[in-house]
Amino acid sequence: MRLGPGLLLGLLCVPAAQADTLTDLTATLKTLEAATPVKGILGASYLEYDAKGAVDKAKSTQFQLQVDGSEGLAIHLNPALVQTLAAEEAANAADPDKPTPNAELLRETNPQRIEHMLSAAQTLLRDLDGASAPVAKPVKLGGADVTQLTVQLPFRAPKKDSDAAKDWQDSFSVWLDPQGVPLQVQDSVHAKFCKFFLCVSIDDSYSDTLRVIGGRLVIMTLGQEHRQSGLGQDMHTKTTLTLQLQ
């Protein structure tokens, strides 16, 4: 079929429209960096699965932290959690095979990660740096009309890791309300690293829900699912952080 001038012009405009959505999102994020005080209870959950796909209760845990981003970042651990961490450390010192799920989850729930949640606009701007191949389309989210923007993110790692990377795919999607404000984010990463004939495959998926509080974009729920296979180091875990405002 021969394409007429009008149809050709329309097709040429599609990539520009996709790029405009990404440009507009970047501009919108820069308006959502207010220093509005945010504090609340951060619920943290960690699940580790065994080879049969069942939750390994000895290696799984959950706890709560008090966080306050009013002046810098303050994180408070309640006395019960401090005691649990101490007992866990003592048990592991006596028997190195004893799991330390609370210590592991606390490392995951580090100040940098919490700050990324409380300052989500800056986090997304960093994530989107170098994004390519934008595709925007109208979709529904919770019954509402929104725009889904999907981009491909570049490989970011030290040279020694990039030399070992044999496969890398990072697809990043963000759902935008009619004003272009992010409501939800999903990031799917597949990687394969090899040295000689030894390889490890990693699949990570991230899912965040967001909310604007006084001009400050905040991640209210952050979820990460991690799968790893190869070299006898198979692993499947899920980490969830949920912020309840006070």
C-alpha positions in Angstrom: 0.0 0.0 0.0 1.3 3.4 -0.9 1.3 5.9 1.9 -0.1 9.3 1.3 1.7 12.5 2.5 -0.7 13.0 5.5 -0.2 9.4 6.8 3.6 9.7 6.3 3.6 13.0 8.3 1.5 11.3 11.1 4.0 8.4 11.3 6.9 10.8 11.6 5.2 12.7 14.4 4.8 9.5 16.6 8.4 9.3 17.7 8.4 13.0 18.5 5.3 12.6 20.7 6.9 9.8 22.6 10.0 11.9 23.2 7.9 14.8 24.3 6.3 12.6 27.0 9.7 11.8 28.4 10.8 15.5 28.2 7.6 16.6 29.9 8.1 14.0 32.7 11.6 15.3 33.3 10.2 18.8 33.6 7.4 17.7 35.9 9.8 15.9 38.2 11.8 19.0 38.7 8.7 20.7 40.1 8.1 17.9 42.7 11.3 18.4 44.8 9.8 20.4 47.6 11.3 20.1 51.1 8.0 19.4 52.7 8.5 17.6 56.0 7.5 13.9 55.7 7.5 11.4 58.6 5.8 8.2 59.4 6.1 4.5 60.1 8.0 2.4 57.6 6.9 -1.2 57.5 9.6 -3.5 56.1 9.1 -7.2 55.0 11.6 -9.7 53.7 10.6 -13.1 52.3 13.1 -15.8 51.2 11.9 -18.8 49.3 13.3 -22.3 49.4 14.0 -24.6 46.3 10.3 -25.7 46.4 9.0 -22.2 46.2 7.8 -22.1 49.9 8.6 -19.3 52.2 11.6 -20.1 54.4 10.4 -18.8 57.8 13.8 -19.0 59.4 15.2 -16.6 56.8 12.2 -14.3 56.5 11.2 -11.4 58.8 9.4 -8.1 59.1 9.7 -5.0 61.3 8.8 -1.3 61.6 11.0 1.8 61.7 10.1 5.4 62.5 11.4 7.7 59.8 11.5 11.5 59.8 12.6 13.6 56.8 11.9 17.0 58.3 15.5 17.9 58.9 17.8 15.6 57.0 16.8 12.0 57.8 16.2 10.5 61.2 15.6 6.7 61.6 14.5 5.2 64.9 14.7 1.5 65.8 12.4 0.5 68.7 14.0 -1.3 71.7 12.5 -4.7 70.7 14.1 -4.6 67.3 17.5 -3.6 68.8 17.3 -6.6 71.2 16.3 -8.9 68.3 19.3 -7.8 66.2 21.7 -8.3 69.2 20.3 -11.8 69.8 20.5 -12.7 66.1 24.1 -11.5 66.0 25.1 -13.6 69.0 23.4 -16.7 67.6 25.2 -16.3 64.3 28.6 -15.8 66.1 28.0 -19.1 67.9 26.9 -20.8 64.7 27.7 -19.1 61.4 25.0 -21.2 59.7 22.3 -19.4 61.7 20.5 -16.9 59.4 20.4 -13.2 60.2 17.2 -12.0 58.4 16.7 -8.9 60.5 20.2 -7.7 59.9 19.8 -8.5 56.2 16.6 -6.5 56.0 18.1 -3.6 57.9 20.9 -3.5 55.4 18.2 -3.3 52.6 16.3 -0.6 54.5 19.4 1.6 54.6 19.3 5.5 54.9 20.1 5.9 51.2 17.1 3.8 50.2 14.7 5.5 52.6 15.9 8.9 51.3 15.2 7.7 47.8 11.6 7.0 48.9 11.2 10.4 50.5 12.8 12.2 47.6 11.3 10.2 44.8 11.5 13.0 42.2 15.3 13.1 42.5 15.4 9.3 42.4 13.4 9.1 39.2 15.5 11.8 37.5 18.6 9.7 38.2 16.8 6.6 37.0 15.8 8.2 33.7 19.2 9.7 32.9 20.2 8.1 29.6 16.8 6.6 29.0 16.1 5.7 25.4 13.4 4.3 23.0 10.4 6.0 24.8 7.0 4.6 24.0 3.8 6.3 25.4 0.3 4.9 25.2 -3.1 5.6 26.9 -4.1 2.9 29.4 -6.3 2.5 32.5 -5.0 2.4 36.1 -7.5 1.7 38.8 -10.3 2.6 36.3 -8.8 6.0 35.6 -7.3 7.2 32.3 -3.5 7.5 32.5 -0.5 7.4 30.2 2.0 4.6 30.4 5.5 5.6 29.4 8.1 2.8 28.8 11.8 3.5 28.3 14.9 1.4 28.1 17.6 2.2 30.7 21.4 1.8 30.0 23.8 -0.5 31.8 25.4 1.3 34.8 28.2 -0.7 36.5 32.0 -0.6 37.0 34.0 -1.7 34.0 34.9 -5.1 35.6 31.2 -5.9 35.7 30.4 -4.6 32.2 33.1 -6.8 30.8 31.4 -9.8 32.4 27.9 -8.8 31.3 26.8 -11.0 28.4 23.1 -9.9 28.5 21.4 -6.8 29.9 17.8 -5.6 29.5 16.3 -2.9 31.7 12.7 -1.9 30.8 11.3 1.0 32.9 7.6 2.0 32.9 5.9 4.9 34.7 2.2 5.6 34.8 1.3 9.3 34.6 -2.0 11.1 35.5 -3.5 13.7 33.1 -1.2 16.3 34.6 1.9 14.2 33.9 2.5 13.3 37.6 3.9 9.8 38.2 1.5 7.5 40.0 3.3 4.1 39.7 6.6 2.8 38.5 7.7 -0.7 37.4 11.3 -1.6 36.5 12.2 -5.1 35.1 15.9 -6.0 34.8 17.4 -9.1 33.3 21.2 -9.7 33.4 23.6 -12.5 32.7 27.2 -12.3 33.9 29.9 -14.8 32.8 33.5 -15.4 33.5 35.0 -18.1 31.4 32.3 -20.7 31.3 30.7 -19.8 34.6 27.5 -17.7 34.5 25.0 -16.2 36.9 21.6 -14.9 35.7 19.7 -12.3 37.6 16.1 -11.1 37.3 15.0 -8.2 39.4 11.6 -6.5 39.3 10.7 -3.3 41.1 7.2 -1.9 41.7 6.5 1.5 43.4 3.4 3.5 44.1 3.8 7.3 44.5 2.0 10.2 46.0 2.6 14.0 46.0 2.7 15.5 49.5 2.9 19.3 49.6 4.8 19.4 46.3 7.1 16.5 47.3 6.9 13.3 45.4 7.1 10.3 47.8 7.3 6.6 47.2 4.5 5.1 49.5 5.1 1.4 48.6 8.3 -0.1 47.3 8.5 -3.7 46.2 11.5 -5.7 44.9 11.5 -9.3 43.8 15.0 -10.8 43.2 15.7 -14.1 41.4 19.2 -15.5 40.9 20.5 -18.7 39.4 23.8 -20.2 38.5 27.0 -21.3 40.3 24.9 -23.1 42.9 23.7 -19.8 44.2 20.0 -20.0 43.3 17.9 -17.4 45.3 14.4 -16.0 45.3 13.5 -13.2 47.6 10.9 -10.4 48.0 11.3 -7.2 49.9 8.5 -4.7 50.5 8.7 -1.3 52.2 5.4 0.5 53.0 5.3 4.1 54.4 2.4 5.1 56.7 2.3 8.8 57.1 2.0 10.4 60.5 
